[in-house]
């Protein structure tokens, strides 16, 4: 009896491991096309998502650059305002008159004025 059992097991295992068996799988002609279409859509969607992420990254970088440019503009406008105030102070008539008095300067005498002829 044991030999019969071994024989049965080996025959069964040979049947399972046989390489001559052909399995027929019926495929729908549309399934291959549908699979390719889904793959194409998946690749396209991935590319669109990557493109959107890249555009968002560039937009963020440009916003930071614009923010830095605005800060620089504010600083330059403040410097310009301070320089204009200083210029008006340095060229004021009352200040120049006080400086002229401290250096013993006065209005020019008639012989000190030289008139140039225009060609």
C-alpha positions as a Markdown table, in Angstrom:
| # | Residue | x | y | z |
|---|---|---|---|---|
| 1 | Unk | 0.0 | 0.0 | 0.0 |
| 2 | Unk | 2.7 | 2.5 | 0.7 |
| 3 | Unk | 4.2 | 2.1 | -2.7 |
| 4 | Unk | 0.8 | 2.8 | -4.3 |
| 5 | Unk | 0.5 | 6.0 | -2.3 |
| 6 | Unk | 4.0 | 7.1 | -3.4 |
| 7 | Unk | 3.1 | 6.4 | -7.0 |
| 8 | Unk | -0.1 | 8.3 | -6.7 |
| 9 | Unk | 1.7 | 11.3 | -5.2 |
| 10 | Unk | 4.4 | 11.3 | -7.8 |
| 11 | Unk | 1.9 | 11.1 | -10.7 |
| 12 | Unk | -0.1 | 13.9 | -9.1 |
| 13 | Unk | 3.0 | 16.1 | -8.7 |
| 14 | Unk | 4.0 | 15.3 | -12.3 |
| 15 | Unk | 0.6 | 16.4 | -13.5 |
| 16 | Unk | 0.9 | 19.7 | -11.5 |
| 17 | Unk | 4.5 | 20.4 | -12.6 |
| 18 | Unk | 4.0 | 19.3 | -16.2 |
| 19 | Unk | 5.3 | 21.9 | -18.7 |
| 20 | Unk | 3.3 | 20.6 | -21.6 |
| 21 | Unk | 0.1 | 21.9 | -20.3 |
| 22 | Unk | -1.3 | 24.9 | -22.2 |
| 23 | Unk | -3.6 | 27.2 | -20.4 |
| 24 | Unk | -5.9 | 29.1 | -22.6 |
| 25 | Unk | -6.7 | 32.5 | -21.4 |
| 26 | Unk | -9.3 | 34.3 | -23.4 |
| 27 | Unk | -8.5 | 37.9 | -23.7 |
| 28 | Unk | -10.8 | 40.6 | -24.8 |
| 29 | Unk | -9.3 | 42.6 | -27.6 |
| 30 | Unk | -10.4 | 45.8 | -25.8 |
| 31 | Unk | -8.6 | 44.9 | -22.6 |
| 32 | Unk | -5.2 | 45.4 | -24.1 |
| 33 | Unk | -6.2 | 48.8 | -25.6 |
| 34 | Unk | -7.9 | 49.8 | -22.4 |
| 35 | Unk | -4.7 | 48.9 | -20.4 |
| 36 | Unk | -2.6 | 51.0 | -22.7 |
| 37 | Unk | -5.0 | 53.8 | -22.5 |
| 38 | Unk | -5.0 | 53.7 | -18.7 |
| 39 | Unk | -1.2 | 53.6 | -18.7 |
| 40 | Unk | -1.0 | 56.6 | -21.1 |
| 41 | Unk | -3.5 | 58.5 | -18.9 |
| 42 | Unk | -1.6 | 57.6 | -15.7 |
| 43 | Unk | 1.7 | 58.8 | -17.3 |
| 44 | Unk | 0.0 | 61.9 | -18.6 |
| 45 | Unk | -1.5 | 62.7 | -15.2 |
| 46 | Unk | 1.8 | 62.2 | -13.5 |
| 47 | Unk | 3.5 | 64.6 | -16.0 |
| 48 | Unk | 0.8 | 67.2 | -15.5 |
| 49 | Unk | 1.2 | 66.9 | -11.7 |
| 50 | Unk | 5.0 | 67.3 | -12.0 |
| 51 | Unk | 4.6 | 70.3 | -14.3 |
| 52 | Unk | 2.1 | 71.9 | -11.8 |
| 53 | Unk | 4.6 | 71.4 | -8.9 |
| 54 | Unk | 7.4 | 72.9 | -11.0 |
| 55 | Unk | 5.2 | 75.9 | -11.9 |
| 56 | Unk | 4.2 | 76.4 | -8.3 |
| 57 | Unk | 7.9 | 76.2 | -7.2 |
| 58 | Unk | 8.8 | 78.9 | -9.8 |
| 59 | Unk | 5.9 | 81.0 | -8.7 |
| 60 | Unk | 7.0 | 80.9 | -5.1 |
| 61 | Unk | 10.6 | 81.8 | -6.1 |
| 62 | Unk | 9.4 | 84.7 | -8.1 |
| 63 | Unk | 7.2 | 85.9 | -5.2 |
| 64 | Unk | 10.2 | 85.8 | -2.9 |
| 65 | Unk | 12.3 | 87.8 | -5.5 |
| 66 | Unk | 9.5 | 90.4 | -5.8 |
| 67 | Unk | 9.3 | 90.7 | -2.0 |
| 68 | Unk | 13.1 | 91.3 | -1.8 |
| 69 | Unk | 12.9 | 93.9 | -4.6 |
| 70 | Unk | 10.1 | 95.8 | -2.8 |
| 71 | Unk | 12.1 | 95.8 | 0.4 |
| 72 | Unk | 15.1 | 97.2 | -1.5 |
| 73 | Unk | 12.9 | 99.8 | -3.2 |
| 74 | Unk | 11.5 | 100.9 | 0.2 |
| 75 | Unk | 15.1 | 101.2 | 1.6 |
| 76 | Unk | 16.3 | 103.2 | -1.4 |
| 77 | Unk | 13.3 | 105.5 | -1.3 |
| 78 | Unk | 14.0 | 106.2 | 2.4 |
| 79 | Unk | 17.6 | 107.0 | 1.6 |
| 80 | Unk | 16.5 | 109.3 | -1.2 |
| 81 | Unk | 14.1 | 111.1 | 1.1 |
| 82 | Unk | 16.9 | 111.6 | 3.7 |
| 83 | Unk | 19.3 | 112.9 | 1.1 |
| 84 | Unk | 16.7 | 115.4 | -0.2 |
| 85 | Unk | 16.2 | 116.7 | 3.3 |
| 86 | Unk | 19.9 | 117.0 | 3.8 |
| 87 | Unk | 20.3 | 118.8 | 0.4 |
| 88 | Unk | 17.6 | 121.3 | 1.2 |
| 89 | Unk | 19.2 | 121.9 | 4.6 |
| 90 | Unk | 22.7 | 122.3 | 3.2 |
| 91 | Unk | 21.6 | 124.7 | 0.4 |
| 92 | Unk | 19.2 | 126.9 | 2.6 |
| 93 | Unk | 19.8 | 130.6 | 2.3 |
| 94 | Unk | 19.9 | 131.2 | 6.1 |
| 95 | Unk | 22.6 | 128.5 | 6.6 |
| 96 | Unk | 24.7 | 129.8 | 3.8 |
| 97 | Unk | 24.5 | 133.4 | 5.2 |
| 98 | Unk | 25.6 | 132.2 | 8.6 |
| 99 | Unk | 28.5 | 130.3 | 7.1 |
| 100 | Unk | 29.5 | 133.3 | 5.0 |
| 101 | Unk | 29.6 | 135.5 | 8.2 |
| 102 | Unk | 31.7 | 132.9 | 10.1 |
| 103 | Unk | 34.2 | 132.9 | 7.2 |
| 104 | Unk | 34.2 | 136.8 | 7.0 |
| 105 | Unk | 32.6 | 136.8 | 3.6 |
| 106 | Unk | 30.2 | 139.4 | 2.3 |
| 107 | Unk | 28.6 | 140.5 | -0.9 |
| 108 | Unk | 31.2 | 141.0 | -3.7 |
| 109 | Unk | 32.5 | 144.5 | -4.4 |
| 110 | Unk | 31.9 | 145.9 | -7.9 |
| 111 | Unk | 35.5 | 145.2 | -9.0 |
| 112 | Unk | 35.3 | 141.5 | -7.9 |
| 113 | Unk | 32.5 | 140.6 | -10.4 |
| 114 | Unk | 33.8 | 139.3 | -13.7 |
| 115 | Unk | 31.3 | 139.1 | -16.6 |
| 116 | Unk | 31.9 | 136.5 | -19.3 |
| 117 | Unk | 30.8 | 137.0 | -22.8 |
| 118 | Unk | 28.9 | 134.2 | -24.4 |
| 119 | Unk | 30.2 | 133.2 | -27.8 |
